[in-house]
Structures are given as structure tokens and as C-alpha cells.
Amino acid sequence: MSIEASSSIRFSALLLAGASLLAPIAALAEEAPAPADDILVTAQRANQTQVSGNGSLGALGDKAAEDIPFNLRAYNEALILNQQPDSLGEVLENDPTIRTTLGFGIAGEVFVIRGFELASDDVGFDGLYGITPRQLVAPELFSSVQVINGASAFLNGAAPGGSGIGGSVNLLPKKAERDMIRATVGYTSDSHFSGALDVARRFGPNGEWGVRVNGSARRGDIAIDNEFHSSYVLGGTVDYDSGPLRAMLNVNYQRLRQSNWRPKVGIVDVIPRVPKADANYSQPWSKIQTEDFFGTLSLEYDLADNAMIYAKVGARDGKEDQVTAGISVTDPVTGAATGSGSYVPRTDNNESATTGLRVKLNGGGVSHEINMGVSASWQVNRNAFDSLAGYATNLYDTPVVARPPSAAVFGNVDDPFPMSRTRVASVFASDTVGFWEDRILITGGLRLQQIKTTSYSYADGAKASGYNKDAITPVVGVVIKPVEGLSLYGNRIEGLIPGSTAAVTANINGIDFPVTNGGQVLAPVKSVQYEVGGKLAMGRFNAGLAVFQIDKPNTFYRPDADNAGFYEFGNYGQQRNRGVEFTLDGEPVDGLRVIGGVTYTDAELRRTDGGVDQGNNAAGVPDWLANANVEWDLPFLPALTLTGRVVYTGKQAVDRANTLELNDWTRFDLGARYVALLGDSTPLTLRFNVDNVANKRYWASAFAVFGTQLLQGSPRTFKASASIEF
């Protein structure tokens, strides 16, 4: 460890200890005069974890919850600050419609929404694709995490990475909403320390200029045995808002490292017993290092009171260096297993842009909101692949082995050349017609999209395959508001994703098989969603109910009947997911806040190849999900808030044949935060959380693209932080 890093840890620990020692002194502020009480109340209110149904609908613009014919939720900045999440997946643990797993052989997160994957590659940033860092995202840079359940090919365009059929996630950058200086130090067990500084200022005669600079540093071992994480991020936003012009420039830097990270577990015919909650069956030489520069520039100009033009551009340059250490169990009783590994260097150069016109018209008792525009994204991926030799290991008693030698190399690992280029361009137009003083809103829209992809040979970088395809993705949405506070809606919308690229080898139940059409890019995949639902706003709480059906062609690897020992990759059959989502948030009584919900999903395999597994449940899709987050401001000690969270995940099929099934599991989290004053006007917030209080060991997810793989749930984790705001 460097001297600089060691000093940083000692400094963070000293600040945290100092803040803890000051807490008893600050508690004396309870007898302060009314202004001090007002400061405490304001600080406590700013710390409230909240979820909103308002948000951005891409081509349709920013909308209020009651006017949206979709299921949308946005989690606020206070939630991120209070919960100290290590990754975006930990933020989305609060959502009752989402579960998080990992991709195959990587530390990158995959979000399962309505039973379909959303890869971290396809998480949007400020409405643009390809700008968010790949695989791992540090949450500290963002003011809001927005979730739209369901297909969104019209709203945001096709996700270039080939996922997002079941829903989308959009991250919003921080900007200066008010003057603030906030310093935060934190600790996460086992020995992970952090420090952050967040500064915001508004300038000008009318506060038209805003500047916000936000940075944080985290490093140390987390609760999983010997798993090391570090994160260094810095973000800055300059915005201008005056008269008809609004503009914002946001730039960010993120550098992350994980080493000895716990991977998914490949299995064959039996689900092995779950290892100790903090067990680590990886290897010390496994690591992923990422470095990303990314940002956006956006402009809006009001041509008139009812007409606006806008434009937004974004870019990201990313670099990855990854060595994996996988494990596939061969004996579920003893835990004997085969280890696998690979070295993958990669760089990404992405750009994205959109521009459009929005006009609102009224006449004859009918309103119109017309949207039209164009968008495009360009992505270039350079990578190489060095497959390491296999080795013997064990799930329950993992030996430390030397990094295996290279077994096969694909591409140039010293200077990777382009392996894929993707361009997604589209033209869109929509009209939302309002009747009965906008108590009935009917939206119709079309987006013409062109997807062009090119893949290249690992051997010499020569063009291997590609396509240039067009597709029209329509949307129809209806909102009816019969009475104040009640909004009923329905939609038909399609999903569109570029075709997936066949891997050179497919790891099936721990064994690598060659793929007949390795490197081939499949044609674009379209899905169709039907949804009806309702939203109820009663002042003290908001509730939502959605019923949906999504049909999507199924993509997987199957044995090649014409080439023994080979697999082939393609769209075989269909997966139909039907479900019901119920969400709830609000403050039923003063000081008691609730965020939660329940989801039921029936994911069925249909039209399968040769009728094999016809009617079975799709693997890795739990039947039931439920969440409940509770915050309680104690009435007899107003400065103290108790928090609790329950996360429930129902049974899920492990394989397509449905011969294996994961048990349901429930996790309990507890916490508290205390707001006090330092001096007469400086609020201090102390937080303490325990995730997985019972240290429960469980298989959390069976969602996988390759073979049959399980992800173990995180162990008991202690978190503490202190924030001082000036």
C-alpha cells in the first residue's frame, strides 16, 4: 500500500473517530433556541430517504407521475448518502421489482427487471446510452437513480449493449440546487474507509449560475473475506438557468479496483450447500481495474412559452484491465471444483447525442404536446482475451494457487484492436393529446431506428461479420384521471436491442465448448409489452399497481446437431413474462416513512426448439419479490431516526429443465442516524447501518447467460458514517 493511501485511511479513521466523540457534546444542542431547532429539523428533513414517481421519459421529456403511462420510480440523493452503497446494485436493492446479479466471469453487475437482464453497459446517464461506466458504477456521483419498468425502445432508443427488454435505469448527475459544503467520512466492515467532499454554490444576481464539485475516495477490504475494493471519483457540474436559455456541463472521472472478488459458482446437477456467509473462493490474483472519463453537455432554449428546442451530447473513454478467477463445482458434497481464469484488457470509446423540438398547443378544448427529434450513439470496443489453464480448487476449503499459465490467446493482449463497432441512429415523433382538461391523455409515437454493427476477427482484426438493419418501434399510451389523485394508464410499447455476439467458446456447466458461429452477430431482437395499471396519490402516501406481459425471442447456446462437441448461438423460441407489481411509498403518520412493494412474475419458456423445456419457468427469475424500507423519527427524541429494511426473494428455477430450484430467502437490515449541532448552526449527521443482520448464508440468484451459475448473497456488513454540512 502506498504512503499516500495509508495516510488517507488514517486521516479518514481519525475524522470518523473525532465525529463520534463530538456527538455527546452536540447533543447538548437540544436545549438551543428556536433557530437551532429549525436547523435540526431542516437537516433531518434533508436526510429523509425518498422515492418519486416523477422523472424523465426520454423523448417525452420530464413528466409528473400522474401523467405517465408507465411505472417509474426515482431514488434520491439522500438514500445514497445514508446507505453508503458500494455499487449501483446496492442502490437498486431498495426496489421491489429488481434483483442484482453478476455477469459471467466478471465483476460487472446485471439487473434483472421483469425477468430480463439489464447489463450495466446499458444503464443510461442523463438520458444517453454508452456514457455510464461499464461493469461497475460508483453511486456517489449521482443525484438520482431512475427506474422505468418495461420496454423503452421508443422512449430512449435501443440500448446498444443488447439488454434492457424488461426495464431501464437512468442516472442523473449532481448539480447545485443550493449553497452547501458537506464533508463525509465513513467505514464499512471489514476495513474499508472512505472520505468525501461535496461543494455547491449558486452565483449571479438571480442565482442563474451554479457550480458543484463532488469527490470521494474509498479503499480497503469489505465483509467478504480478503475481498478488496477501492474507488476514486471526481465530478463537476456547471449550469446556467436564466431567461429562455438553460445549459449544463457535467464532467466526471472514476477509477475503481476490485481484487480477489467472489465470483459466481458454476454447478452441474446438484445445488451445493451454501458456504459461510463471508467465504471467498476466488484467488488473490483476480482483479478488475477500470478508469473512465465521461460527461455530458446539454442545452435548452425556449422559442416561445409553448415551444422549446434542446440538444445533448455525451462521451466516455473507458479502460479496463481484468483477470478473472472462476469456479465450477464438480463434487457438491466435498466442494471439489475446477478453477478457470482469463485476462481481458479492454478500452471503450463512446459518443452519444440527441436533439429535438417540443411544442405544446391548446385549442377547442384539446391540448397537444408534440415531440420530434433525432438521436445517435457510436461505440467502439477494443479487447483481447487470454484464456488461462484450469486448476483444481474447492468451494469450501479454497487453496491459494499461482496464476495459471496461458492456454489460448485471442487477439492482441498488449495492444487490443477493435472487436466491435456499433451505431444506433433514430428519428422519432410523438403527440400526446389531452381531453377533458388533460384528464385524458393519449400518446402515440414512432421511432425509426437503424442499428449497424460490425464485429472483427480475434485472429487479425479483419472484419468478421455485421449487419445494418432498420426497425420501427411504436408506442401507444393512455392515461385517465377520473378523480383527483387517481391515475389509470395502459401502454403498448416495444423493445429493441442489437443482436448479441456469439462467443468463441461457451462455458456450459464448467466446461468450455467451441461455438460453431463464434464471433457472429445476430440480427436485432424485438419484444412487445402490454401493460395496464393505476397510481393513487393520497397526500400522505402514493401507491402504484401494474400488470404486464412481455414477449421476447429467447437467445441461448445449444448443442450443434451437425457438429459433435460444438455449440451454436441463436434466437431459439420465446420467453413470455407476465406479472403484477405493487409499489407503495409515503408517510402514513408524522415521522414514519415507508418505501416498499411486492412483485409477482411468471416467466415461461414458449415455442422452444423441438418442444424441449416447453412451458417451463425461465431460469433465474424469482416468482415473488418484496421489499419494505422503514424510517421512524422517534417522537420522544426527534434528532434520532431508526431505519429498517426487509428484502424477500422467492423461489427461482436454476436450469431450463426446472430440475433444480433455489429456496426463497429473506434478509433483514437495521440502522439509525442522529442529527445534532456543532456550535450554533453546523449540523452533524451520524449514521450506523447493519446489512444482513443475521449473517444469513444463501444463494441469491441463479440468473445466468452461460450454463448454470449461482451467486451467493453478501454477508453481515457494518457501515458507519459522519457528515458535517456548512
Secondary structure, 3 states (H helix, E strand, C coil): CCHHHHHHHHHHHHHHHHHHHHHHHHHHHHHCCHHHHHHHHHHHHHCCCCEECCEECHHHCEECHHHCCCEEEEEEHHHHHHHCCCCHHHHHCCCCCEEEEECCCCCCEEEEECCEEEEHHHCEECCECCCCCCCCCCHHHEEEEEEEECCCHHHHCCCCCCCCCCEEEEEEECCCCCCEEEEEEEEECEEEEEEEEEEEEEECCCCCEEEEEEEEEEEEEECCCCCEEEEEEEEEEEEEEECCEEEEEEEEEEEEEEECCCCCEECCCCCCCCCCCCCCCCCCCCEEEEEEEEEEEEEEEEEECCEEEEEEEEEEEEEEEEEEEEEEECCCCCCEEEEEEEEEEEEEEEEEEEEEEEEEEEECCEEEEEEEEEEEEEEEEEECEEEEEEEEEECCCCCCCCCCCEEEEECCCCCCCEEEEEEEEEEEEEEEEEECCCCEEEEEEEEEEEEEEEEECCCCCCEEEEEEEEEEEEEEEEEECCCCCEEEEEEEEEEEECCCECCCEEEECCEEEEECCCCCECCCEEEEEEEEEEEEECCCEEEEEEEEEEEEEEEEEEECCCCCCCEEEEEEEEEEEEEEEEEEEEEEECCEEEEEEEEEEEEEEECCHHHCCCCCECCCCCCEEEEEEEEEECCCCCCEEEEEEEEEECCEECCCCCCCEECCEEEEEEEEEEEEEECCCEEEEEEEEEECCCCCCCEEECCCCCCCEEEECCCCEEEEEEEEEC
